[in-house]
Amino acid sequence: MLTIKVDPHTHTLFSGHAFGTIEENVRHAAEVGLDAIAWTDHLSPMFTPVINGFPQLGGMLNLTSLPKTCLGIRVYAGVEIDIMDKEGHLAFWDLVPPFGPPPGKKDDAPKMPSFLEFFLPSREFTIASVHMRPGQLPGTEAEFTDMYVRVMQNSRVHAIGHPIRARYPFDWKAFLEACRLTHTLPEINEHTMDLNEEFVATLRTFAEACARDNVPVIVSSDAHSSFHVGGLSKSIALLEEIGFPQELIANRDMASFEAAIAAKTGKAPDRH
């Protein structure tokens, strides 16, 4: 039987369309026997409040106030960030933080980092996802494949969120080869199992392709309330049906999860 001890994709009230707090998510994680969760609220023009052209990040920037271990559960500071276009740009990629050198800085002063150069290094786990409606972004299978590959080449992106549910066509073989080469994790997302039978069948075939090509995956709840944290039963059943190897589930335990993060970034998360 497959076992999964880390839920790498969970949301809180801060996502704007989810229910619950980090503490409630942590308490439910403990109740269902998890060892860790990743806190991955949205960073998205669709969901993130913007004031004077700048995203309001709230607690996402106040990590010193959140213990890394809460009630015995390791909480990885993460984010689910939107993929914005076929060039693979991520949400708010063109912003510069509204702080830094004072006005009138000299021409030889260090260049200000972009918002993402400032923000993404603070995340222990980053999921990049497409949330646009089907057809909202016109393009071909080759263009969307290239989009995903460009995103994977970002050393700060650890996983591609629910690529099947996004409903933008891509070349699976090229996608999975890029996942393998860049140490980026495709997601088996429990929410996808709640859609129609066609989605479930496609996800099954995609999981079979991951197993065949020896590509590690993450299996997540994508919980939008504390009651769904660790809720992976449908995904686990599907993976067991096809004989998916336990060793290809990157979040099977904390050690494997941190090893997958280190494979991408060269450094495992600091637990202290």
Summary of the structure (lengths in Angstrom):
residues: 272
radius of gyration: 18.3
end to end distance: 32.4
largest distance: 63.9
contacts: 848
relative contact order: 0.17
helix: 36%
strand: 18%
